[in-house]
Amino acid sequence: MNELTKPLAGIKVLDISRVLAGPWCGQMLADMGADVIKVERPGSGDDTRHWGPPWLAGSEESAYYLCANRGKRSVTVDMAKPEGQAVIKQLVANSDVLIENFKVGGLKRYGLDYASLKTLNPRLIYCSITGFGQESPYAHRAGYDFMIQAMGGIMSLTGKPDSEPGGGPVKSGVAFTDIFTGLYAANAILAALYQRRDSGEGCHIDMALMDVQVGVLANQALNYLTSGNVPQRLGNAHPNIVPYQAFATQDGHMIMAVGNDEQFKRFCAVLSLPALAEDPRFATNGARVNNRALLVPQLEAALAQRSTDEWLAAFEAVGVPCGPINTLDRVFDDPHVKARGLKQTLPHDQAGQVDLVANPIRFNGAQMSATTAPPHLGQHTESVLEELGISLEQRTAMRAAGII
């Protein structure tokens, strides 16, 4: 599927966000065919361009920046200057969507807030991403993923119990809240585009990292709201399913994800412990959850007797879900990852080429992943401003004045 036949072909997005949540949203839209123009500060650009090492060999790009900006065009504009604001307003006039993650009220002084831009382009869908939303007792606070993971409860659920060695709260190994916020924001923008088709008007989308973090507490939130009991950290164990955790084997570790009672019977048969599946203390999932302290040590002892590969082969043969705990080198060498094309290599104007992670969405078998690499700073400033009708003479003067 080429860019002209993707579902968002013809949609123009102005991405004036930086770091991760906003750029992730913009990248998702670019993957699905939108023309995403990334507006950055002249000379420095998105903060993440400098968040290295590692750096892409032969370029000035950090790996962090590369993860969230494929498929975009980069334009450098100083929005603190009236002439820069005028350029951005010209871009807004031709845009369907604007993504920003400035502090609440931060863009008003530049005339780039929603109320101001709505008068310029009533069809504009304006997506604001902040730590705590436009209306909150904390609205004035900056929002960072790590902080929100703590405040939003996920760190109280992640890690070993305090009573165990190494116990304590642990954050996710990736910026979990930022990425989920980017995905929610993209989803909201798509809904707003659909709504605009009928209403003819845009809207202001108010996304808050804290809201998203609470929203994705999922079963753990309902465990609390339903029972009144505060969930505790269980390490790699599951609060509602047993056995559903990591186990040590003779030569490493593996994951068992035994999701129902029939799977548990087959699991016990492979372990040569069929009596466990008939024991009323363990025969049903509810009983296993209540008696996990009795059951898990017996399973640990049995699983320690053979290697990970031996167990994987045995359990897969009878349809019991299990898997290895892969490091990232093994992930990208995995037959599934290769077959699904989850690593993509794109041309890069400085480095020659760059390896990226592909978007996992597929339409009719075609991957929804952008076909252009993350741009270097200001790579498209000249061409985008030329599209706006700004002459070479004007661009030259603006560049000399530091506006672009």
Secondary structure, 3 states (H helix, E strand, C coil): CCHHHCCCCCCEEEECCCCCHHHHHHHHHHHCCCEEEEEECCCCCCHHHHCCCCECCCCCCEHHHHCCCCCEEEEECCCCCHHHHHHHHHHHHCCCEEEECCCCCCCHHHCCCHHHHHHHCCCCEEEEEECCCCCCCCCCCCCCHHHHHHHCCHHHCCCCCCCCCCCCCCCCCCCHHHHHHHHHHHHHHHHHHHHHHHHCCCEEEEEEHHHHHHHCCHHHHHHHHHHCCCCCCCCCCCCCCCCEEEEECCCCEEEEECCCHHHHHHHHHHCCCHHHHHCCCCCCHHHHHHCHHHHHHHHHHHHCCCCHHHHHHHHHHCCCCEEECCCHHHHCCCHHHHHCCCEEEEEECCCEEEEEECCCCEECCEECCCCCCCCCCCCCHHHHHHHCCCCHHHHHHHHHCCCC
